[in-house]
């Protein structure tokens, strides 16, 4: 199982991911088609800035997803890959998911009157945003590799700290 | 392990899923007397309106396997660990979840048991009202809360002349603040819905075809909808020895005072995360969390219920979306209220205690509302982010980089 992993230090705020996301969710799936589509296709991730750091904010496809838990129509569900997706025709636009998503990554499609969120480009091997990122701030990472990497990083930092305080044995 | 769940609403459904996840071979019995089991109750007004067919609001999830007893639990014996059933006989259990939900309050009005009086709670109620509405030209709705207003909108949409009778001076209390409610009220009036505020029904007569108001006015109608709130279904538990205060008393694991008996949803009381107040919540999202918590603990897992939010509503009425979360009606010393009315249809209100966000109302524009919900739940001092929250520029990156 893989997940989209964000490395904020690498993000330059170019918004290529936003553009690629909107194009991927347009009717023709081409840039020209997307910009001439009316109403224009909507992006599902958002490049934000805080404290001088830029980063794309996108759906985490949470294990216990608050959006799925608050969905009063049975529209949002977790598919077999663990992606949080919408069932066609079930959304009524009650916005309970918007109320409960702590990341603010669900928005409204005012034309169709339904909620819009990342579907992890479930038909593609690599999501459009990851493909489009020129600095590899967005990466597709196997969860097992990721946890190993995070573990290693934590061990390295902690042992370094212990060495610095002289409490580590060697 | 044998598990028994009494009730077929969302708390029961969430518990069933949690039990199955931890104990795939569990034998689960669901006792539920409703015609339908596991459906999306908040969608019932759409069935009345005709936007959704009955089958479209039934759960289409792969429902975990369970044994259904289509019956009503009439009493509980905690000593023998058995439940008496209405159709006779009893059912023994090892671990029990009580998720019997709530029922509409029947107000004490002369004529309340007349014909042509409708409540909207179950899917069966919705289809009955839908049928009645086909022949009706006029309707009176008693109660201007969320359920009453949704019925009024549905009936109005069907071309019925609707009058809403509400005892408060403002609709949608306490789900929306006054300013927000007045915007919605304006939309309803534009649609031709008559709102009688500060008014009540003193008598229903002529087989539900005549309604007398406190003001003395008499309204002719074809049907009367009653939507004056709900009360937890606890009558069957009297004498059971389960601790009941305003509703069933449970601990953080959703377990009652009797070991192995759990409860979740509209039948329990819980604490509001913001105010600390004990209350009985009828909200979907709280019920899901309670059910999941109860189911997990019943099946040997460990999960604590963090608390409820008394106000946590998202909906759309006549194309006006609104979300309200937390202590939205708070005022007084130390409470900082920031209102922003962008235009006729867009309004926002944030309530702070010092720099802690305790409530938020978004109307017309609900962008990023979930970030505010998370901040309200966390009780976290916002520091410099308070100003960003007020300016509507707060995003999740701010919360990460704080």
Interface residues (C-beta under 8 A of the other chain):
Chain A: X8 X46 X48 X49 X50 X51 X53 X54 X55 X57 X64 X66 X69 X70 X72 X73 X74 X77 X87 X90 X92 X93 X94 X95 X96 X97 X98 X99 X100 X101 X102 X103 X104 X105 X106 X107 X108
Chain B: X14 X40 X41 X42 X43 X46 X51 X52 X56 X57 X59 X60 X61 X284 X285 X288 X289 X292 X312 X313 X314 X315 X316 X321 X323 X325 X366 X367 X368 X369 X370 X371 X373 X374 X395 X396 X397 X398 X400 X401 X402
